[in-house]
Amino acid sequence: MILDYEPGDKVTNPNKKEWGIGQVQSIIGEKVTVNFENVGKKVINTKNIELKKIY
């Protein structure tokens, strides 16, 4: 799977809209670290959760 994210990109987690908008911090393999405005940093496994990129 090729991820369409890079550090600095804005994303949301469609399953947890209450987390708000997040900014991608780092990407290691299938794990994306995102700093969300309402809950802070979360490590997302993109095998299980598909983040939506905000353009």
N, CA, C and O atoms as CSV, one atom per row, in Angstrom:
chain,resi,resn,atom,element,x,y,z
A,1,MET,N,N,0.844,-1.183,0.000
A,1,MET,CA,C,0.000,0.000,0.000
A,1,MET,C,C,0.888,1.244,0.000
A,1,MET,O,O,1.818,1.344,0.800
A,2,ILE,N,N,0.611,2.161,-0.867
A,2,ILE,CA,C,1.347,3.420,-0.921
A,2,ILE,C,C,0.497,4.482,-0.248
A,2,ILE,O,O,-0.651,4.718,-0.623
A,3,LEU,N,N,1.088,5.117,0.755
A,3,LEU,CA,C,0.346,6.135,1.495
A,3,LEU,C,C,0.450,7.472,0.792
A,3,LEU,O,O,1.493,7.831,0.245
A,4,ASP,N,N,-0.655,8.201,0.818
A,4,ASP,CA,C,-0.726,9.502,0.148
A,4,ASP,C,C,-0.589,10.632,1.166
A,4,ASP,O,O,-1.270,11.653,1.066
A,5,TYR,N,N,0.290,10.443,2.142
A,5,TYR,CA,C,0.498,11.454,3.173
A,5,TYR,C,C,1.976,11.783,3.255
A,5,TYR,O,O,2.831,10.953,2.946
A,6,GLU,N,N,2.263,13.003,3.675
A,6,GLU,CA,C,3.620,13.368,4.043
A,6,GLU,C,C,3.545,14.290,5.250
A,6,GLU,O,O,2.506,14.904,5.494
A,7,PRO,N,N,4.639,14.395,6.016
A,7,PRO,CA,C,4.607,15.276,7.176
A,7,PRO,C,C,4.148,16.682,6.798
A,7,PRO,O,O,4.577,17.256,5.798
A,8,GLY,N,N,3.260,17.212,7.637
A,8,GLY,CA,C,2.696,18.540,7.383
A,8,GLY,C,C,1.304,18.496,6.793
A,8,GLY,O,O,0.566,19.477,6.883
A,9,ASP,N,N,0.924,17.368,6.185
A,9,ASP,CA,C,-0.417,17.247,5.607
A,9,ASP,C,C,-1.478,17.292,6.698
A,9,ASP,O,O,-1.256,16.822,7.814
A,10,LYS,N,N,-2.625,17.859,6.366
A,10,LYS,CA,C,-3.784,17.909,7.263
A,10,LYS,C,C,-4.698,16.727,6.926
A,10,LYS,O,O,-4.979,16.455,5.759
A,11,VAL,N,N,-5.159,16.027,7.984
A,11,VAL,CA,C,-6.004,14.847,7.802
A,11,VAL,C,C,-7.098,14.817,8.865
A,11,VAL,O,O,-7.037,15.526,9.870
A,12,THR,N,N,-8.102,13.972,8.612
A,12,THR,CA,C,-9.107,13.666,9.627
A,12,THR,C,C,-9.247,12.155,9.704
A,12,THR,O,O,-8.914,11.435,8.762
A,13,ASN,N,N,-9.747,11.689,10.844
A,13,ASN,CA,C,-10.084,10.279,11.008
A,13,ASN,C,C,-11.604,10.199,10.900
A,13,ASN,O,O,-12.309,10.623,11.816
A,14,PRO,N,N,-12.118,9.660,9.789
A,14,PRO,CA,C,-13.580,9.628,9.590
A,14,PRO,C,C,-14.326,8.864,10.687
A,14,PRO,O,O,-15.512,9.107,10.907
A,15,ASN,N,N,-13.647,7.945,11.375
A,15,ASN,CA,C,-14.289,7.177,12.455
A,15,ASN,C,C,-14.332,7.961,13.763
A,15,ASN,O,O,-15.097,7.622,14.666
A,16,LYS,N,N,-13.519,9.002,13.868
A,16,LYS,CA,C,-13.431,9.792,15.109
A,16,LYS,C,C,-13.428,11.277,14.761
A,16,LYS,O,O,-12.450,11.980,15.016
A,17,LYS,N,N,-14.513,11.742,14.186
A,17,LYS,CA,C,-14.594,13.144,13.768
A,17,LYS,C,C,-14.369,14.109,14.930
A,17,LYS,O,O,-13.907,15.231,14.726
A,18,GLU,N,N,-14.698,13.670,16.153
A,18,GLU,CA,C,-14.532,14.538,17.320
A,18,GLU,C,C,-13.058,14.842,17.626
A,18,GLU,O,O,-12.764,15.761,18.390
A,19,TRP,N,N,-12.132,14.074,17.036
A,19,TRP,CA,C,-10.704,14.348,17.217
A,19,TRP,C,C,-10.311,15.646,16.533
A,19,TRP,O,O,-9.309,16.262,16.897
A,20,GLY,N,N,-11.087,16.063,15.551
A,20,GLY,CA,C,-10.787,17.295,14.826
A,20,GLY,C,C,-9.767,17.063,13.721
A,20,GLY,O,O,-9.511,15.929,13.317
A,21,ILE,N,N,-9.198,18.147,13.248
A,21,ILE,CA,C,-8.211,18.089,12.169
A,21,ILE,C,C,-6.857,17.773,12.775
A,21,ILE,O,O,-6.490,18.290,13.830
A,22,GLY,N,N,-6.125,16.909,12.085
A,22,GLY,CA,C,-4.798,16.538,12.547
A,22,GLY,C,C,-3.743,16.882,11.523
A,22,GLY,O,O,-4.024,17.014,10.332
A,23,GLN,N,N,-2.510,17.025,12.012
A,23,GLN,CA,C,-1.375,17.274,11.120
A,23,GLN,C,C,-0.429,16.089,11.228
A,23,GLN,O,O,-0.024,15.696,12.322
A,24,VAL,N,N,-0.080,15.520,10.061
A,24,VAL,CA,C,0.837,14.379,10.024
A,24,VAL,C,C,2.205,14.823,10.530
A,24,VAL,O,O,2.766,15.811,10.055
A,25,GLN,N,N,2.736,14.076,11.504
A,25,GLN,CA,C,4.040,14.376,12.077
A,25,GLN,C,C,5.125,13.509,11.448
A,25,GLN,O,O,6.184,14.001,11.057
A,26,SER,N,N,4.842,12.196,11.355
A,26,SER,CA,C,5.831,11.278,10.785
A,26,SER,C,C,5.135,10.044,10.237
A,26,SER,O,O,3.995,9.742,10.591
A,27,ILE,N,N,5.844,9.340,9.367
A,27,ILE,CA,C,5.328,8.118,8.755
A,27,ILE,C,C,6.435,7.077,8.811
A,27,ILE,O,O,7.529,7.290,8.288
A,28,ILE,N,N,6.143,5.952,9.448
A,28,ILE,CA,C,7.100,4.843,9.509
A,28,ILE,C,C,6.339,3.591,9.101
A,28,ILE,O,O,5.502,3.088,9.850
A,29,GLY,N,N,6.636,3.097,7.910
A,29,GLY,CA,C,5.908,1.939,7.396
A,29,GLY,C,C,4.438,2.277,7.239
A,29,GLY,O,O,4.078,3.215,6.528
A,30,GLU,N,N,3.585,1.500,7.913
A,30,GLU,CA,C,2.136,1.721,7.831
A,30,GLU,C,C,1.617,2.545,9.008
A,30,GLU,O,O,0.411,2.754,9.139
A,31,LYS,N,N,2.524,3.010,9.859
A,31,LYS,CA,C,2.115,3.791,11.029
A,31,LYS,C,C,2.349,5.280,10.791
A,31,LYS,O,O,3.453,5.714,10.459
A,32,VAL,N,N,1.281,6.041,10.969
A,32,VAL,CA,C,1.332,7.491,10.758
A,32,VAL,C,C,1.069,8.163,12.106
A,32,VAL,O,O,0.043,7.912,12.739
A,33,THR,N,N,1.994,9.011,12.541
A,33,THR,CA,C,1.792,9.781,13.766
A,33,THR,C,C,1.147,11.108,13.387
A,33,THR,O,O,1.662,11.861,12.561
A,34,VAL,N,N,0.002,11.370,14.019
A,34,VAL,CA,C,-0.779,12.567,13.701
A,34,VAL,C,C,-1.048,13.335,14.993
A,34,VAL,O,O,-1.404,12.742,16.011
A,35,ASN,N,N,-0.879,14.645,14.948
A,35,ASN,CA,C,-1.204,15.504,16.086
A,35,ASN,C,C,-2.581,16.113,15.831
A,35,ASN,O,O,-2.718,17.034,15.025
A,36,PHE,N,N,-3.604,15.595,16.522
A,36,PHE,CA,C,-4.985,16.061,16.345
A,36,PHE,C,C,-5.266,17.230,17.281
A,36,PHE,O,O,-4.752,17.280,18.398
A,37,GLU,N,N,-6.089,18.169,16.815
A,37,GLU,CA,C,-6.350,19.389,17.578
A,37,GLU,C,C,-7.068,19.132,18.907
A,37,GLU,O,O,-6.861,19.876,19.866
A,38,ASN,N,N,-7.901,18.101,18.981
A,38,ASN,CA,C,-8.687,17.877,20.199
A,38,ASN,C,C,-8.166,16.777,21.122
A,38,ASN,O,O,-8.547,16.727,22.292
A,39,VAL,N,N,-7.298,15.893,20.614
A,39,VAL,CA,C,-6.845,14.761,21.444
A,39,VAL,C,C,-5.331,14.590,21.457
A,39,VAL,O,O,-4.826,13.667,22.096
A,40,GLY,N,N,-4.606,15.449,20.774
A,40,GLY,CA,C,-3.147,15.349,20.777
A,40,GLY,C,C,-2.632,14.288,19.809
A,40,GLY,O,O,-3.288,13.957,18.821
A,41,LYS,N,N,-1.447,13.764,20.111
A,41,LYS,CA,C,-0.793,12.834,19.186
A,41,LYS,C,C,-1.383,11.439,19.270
A,41,LYS,O,O,-1.624,10.899,20.350
A,42,LYS,N,N,-1.607,10.877,18.097
A,42,LYS,CA,C,-2.086,9.498,17.976
A,42,LYS,C,C,-1.260,8.816,16.900
A,42,LYS,O,O,-0.915,9.428,15.889
A,43,VAL,N,N,-0.943,7.542,17.122
A,43,VAL,CA,C,-0.278,6.737,16.100
A,43,VAL,C,C,-1.362,5.893,15.442
A,43,VAL,O,O,-2.024,5.088,16.095
A,44,ILE,N,N,-1.529,6.090,14.147
A,44,ILE,CA,C,-2.594,5.427,13.382
A,44,ILE,C,C,-1.972,4.337,12.516
A,44,ILE,O,O,-1.028,4.587,11.766
A,45,ASN,N,N,-2.516,3.119,12.630
A,45,ASN,CA,C,-2.096,2.036,11.737
A,45,ASN,C,C,-3.002,2.106,10.509
A,45,ASN,O,O,-4.201,1.842,10.596
A,46,THR,N,N,-2.423,2.460,9.377
A,46,THR,CA,C,-3.233,2.674,8.175
A,46,THR,C,C,-3.768,1.381,7.578
A,46,THR,O,O,-4.538,1.417,6.618
A,47,LYS,N,N,-3.369,0.228,8.138
A,47,LYS,CA,C,-4.003,-1.030,7.723
A,47,LYS,C,C,-5.434,-1.089,8.261
A,47,LYS,O,O,-6.316,-1.688,7.647
A,48,ASN,N,N,-5.648,-0.457,9.421
A,48,ASN,CA,C,-6.938,-0.539,10.103
A,48,ASN,C,C,-7.800,0.703,9.929
A,48,ASN,O,O,-9.028,0.614,9.933
A,49,ILE,N,N,-7.170,1.853,9.776
A,49,ILE,CA,C,-7.904,3.118,9.696
A,49,ILE,C,C,-7.405,3.906,8.492
A,49,ILE,O,O,-6.203,4.107,8.323
A,50,GLU,N,N,-8.332,4.344,7.668
A,50,GLU,CA,C,-7.961,5.155,6.504
A,50,GLU,C,C,-8.210,6.619,6.831
A,50,GLU,O,O,-9.350,7.049,7.007
A,51,LEU,N,N,-7.132,7.366,6.907
A,51,LEU,CA,C,-7.247,8.802,7.157
A,51,LEU,C,C,-7.681,9.507,5.885
A,51,LEU,O,O,-7.329,9.087,4.783
A,52,LYS,N,N,-8.437,10.566,6.037
A,52,LYS,CA,C,-8.867,11.376,4.893
A,52,LYS,C,C,-8.005,12.634,4.839
A,52,LYS,O,O,-7.938,13.395,5.803
A,53,LYS,N,N,-7.362,12.837,3.723
A,53,LYS,CA,C,-6.508,14.010,3.544
A,53,LYS,C,C,-7.378,15.233,3.245
A,53,LYS,O,O,-8.347,15.149,2.491
A,54,ILE,N,N,-7.018,16.368,3.846
A,54,ILE,CA,C,-7.724,17.625,3.602
A,54,ILE,C,C,-6.881,18.440,2.640
A,54,ILE,O,O,-5.709,18.713,2.902
A,55,TYR,N,N,-7.491,18.830,1.513
A,55,TYR,CA,C,-6.748,19.582,0.511
A,55,TYR,C,C,-6.992,21.054,0.638
A,55,TYR,O,O,-6.441,21.840,-0.132
